[in-house]
């Protein structure tokens, strides 16, 4: 019984160490991918951009505030430039932290 309990306590820690999640992408990596010229880097940058849009959409839905439209309408491309600026200011932060700051700033 003690071994089972120990396994159940350790398992979540091991599984999180074996899986890369979007939250692991930091601003430095975001900026590197966005300026990349290689086809592989452009593909990874596109994937990161799509994840950023999805995360931002989730913030909009969860909070009931349409940050895409208010206070002024923005496009995904404009959101990416806002993320770039946040990341330049805080290169060690995570992308979702930058997106949250942008969302809060737009919410007022």
C-alpha positions in Angstrom: 0.0 0.0 0.0 2.8 2.4 0.8 4.5 1.7 -2.5 1.2 2.4 -4.4 0.8 5.7 -2.5 4.4 6.7 -3.3 3.9 5.9 -7.0 0.7 8.0 -7.0 2.5 10.9 -5.4 5.5 10.7 -7.8 3.7 10.0 -11.0 2.4 13.5 -11.7 5.9 14.9 -11.2 7.4 12.4 -13.6 4.7 12.9 -16.3 5.1 16.7 -16.2 8.8 16.4 -16.6 8.4 14.2 -19.7 5.9 16.4 -21.5 6.7 19.7 -23.1 3.8 22.2 -22.9 3.3 25.6 -24.5 3.9 27.2 -21.1 7.5 26.1 -21.5 8.1 28.6 -24.4 9.8 31.6 -23.0 10.0 35.0 -24.6 13.6 34.5 -25.7 12.6 31.5 -27.8 9.5 33.4 -29.1 11.7 36.2 -30.4 14.3 33.9 -31.8 11.6 32.0 -33.8 9.9 35.1 -35.0 13.1 36.5 -36.6 14.2 33.1 -38.0 14.9 32.7 -41.7 15.0 28.9 -41.9 11.9 27.0 -43.0 11.9 25.0 -39.9 12.0 28.1 -37.7 9.2 29.7 -39.7 7.1 26.6 -39.2 7.8 26.6 -35.4 7.1 30.4 -35.3 3.8 29.8 -37.0 2.9 27.1 -34.5 3.8 29.4 -31.6 1.7 32.2 -33.1 -1.3 29.9 -33.5 -1.0 28.8 -29.9 -0.8 32.4 -28.8 -4.0 33.2 -30.6 -5.6 30.2 -29.0 -4.5 31.2 -25.5 -5.7 34.8 -26.1 -9.0 33.5 -27.4 -9.3 31.4 -24.2 -8.7 34.5 -22.1 -11.4 36.3 -24.0 -13.9 33.5 -23.6 -13.1 32.9 -19.9 -13.3 36.5 -18.9 -16.2 37.6 -21.2 -14.2 40.6 -22.4 -13.6 40.9 -26.1 -10.0 42.1 -26.1 -9.8 41.6 -29.8 -12.3 44.4 -30.3 -11.9 46.7 -27.3 -10.6 49.3 -26.6 -9.7 49.2 -30.3 -9.8 46.3 -32.8 -6.6 44.3 -33.2 -5.6 41.5 -35.6 -3.6 38.5 -34.7 -0.6 40.1 -36.5 -0.9 43.1 -34.2 -1.1 40.8 -31.2 2.2 39.2 -32.3 3.9 42.6 -32.3 2.5 43.3 -28.9 3.9 40.0 -27.7 7.2 40.9 -29.3 7.3 44.2 -27.4 6.4 42.5 -24.1 9.1 39.9 -24.7 11.7 42.4 -25.5 10.9 44.1 -22.1 10.9 40.7 -20.3 12.9 38.1 -22.3 12.9 35.6 -19.5 9.2 35.6 -19.0 6.8 33.0 -20.5 4.6 33.8 -23.5 1.4 33.2 -21.5 2.5 35.8 -19.0 3.0 38.3 -21.8 -0.4 37.5 -23.2 -2.0 38.0 -19.8 -0.3 41.4 -19.5 -1.6 42.4 -22.9 -5.1 41.2 -22.1 -5.2 43.0 -18.7 -3.9 46.2 -20.4 -6.6 46.0 -23.0 -9.3 45.3 -20.4 -8.4 48.6 -18.7 
